[in-house]
Structures are given as structure tokens and as C-alpha cells.
């Protein structure tokens, strides 16, 4: 089978990592309970920042957010290794900026993800993911953003939402923990 995965907030806890970094940078101690209630992708509001200030902070802290010790979701790496070891194709499709593609790919490898040559797509806008997913003819694609999954409705690809507070009003197939993903694996090629 052919599986595609977004990276940020799908395989790794990027927003939560950024939230921790914001707390340190701003000298605040806003709790995890507040983070869990943020019902949008952007995380700046609990820190009292405007949209403009939040955007500027994200840009300023980009290096720290993307390339430090952002944790993976529990069992995400293990599941992807199980897939590749069983002979399935695993593709990464991320809308991270083109300027960070090589570093992002290397970060994934350095952090224990199975990354094969030709299976890493980066540097497109969210709306451009559809063309890649269609070209790869994926069986299953997982992302945290409903907007991406809505664009897949005409494809045979099973669209799976990685649960986040900002997507809970959507009715897509959903995983709240990576251990639930294996129900989408219907062929064992080992």
C-alpha cells in the first residue's frame, strides 16, 4: 500500500513544542490545559499577541520551532517503521517552506523516521498537496488540516484526520493516537 503523511501536528507535536518555546521566550507559564483549548492552528492568542505579533513571533522563532527537539506523537515513528518494514511505501508531504526542505528531511532522518529517496515532498502550499497526493495515487493520507482532506474528496485516497482541538468539528476518519492507524493497513506484503 501507499501511505502519505503530513509532518507538523500529524507526526510531530509542532504547535505544542512552539507553545513551550513561546512560554520561555515571553517569560510566561501558560498551562497545557490552555493549549488544549486553542481551536485554531495559530497559538499566539493566550500570550496576548495580536495576529500580526503572533505571525512575527512565529517567523522570528522559526528556527527553534522547526529544528530543535520537537517531540513525535507516541508511536508515530514505530508505525511508519512497521509500514516500511512490511514493504509499504511511506511518503512525507509537508507544506514547510522550500528553503527548509533539505533540513526538514534531514531532521526527520536524525529523529528516527524512515525516509527513502524520492519519498519526501516539501515546499508547496497546502492547496498544492492535492496534486502530489493524486500523482502518488496514495491509498491513505493523514493530515491535521481539514481543508487539505476536503480537497481529496474526488480521489480514491482514504483521508484521515490526525485529531487536534481545531479540527474536532469535522467528520473525517480520525485517529487520536497513532496505535489506531493500523486499521487502515489492509495488505501485508511481508
PyMOL commands that set and color helices and strands:
alter all, ss='L'
color gray80, all
select helices_A, chain A and resi 14-26+32-35+45-47+51-60+62-67+76-85+98-110+126-136+146-150+165-167+178-184
alter helices_A, ss='H'
color red, helices_A
select strands_A, chain A and resi 2-5+89-94+120-122+140-143+158-162+173-175
alter strands_A, ss='S'
color yellow, strands_A
deselect
rebuild
show_as cartoon
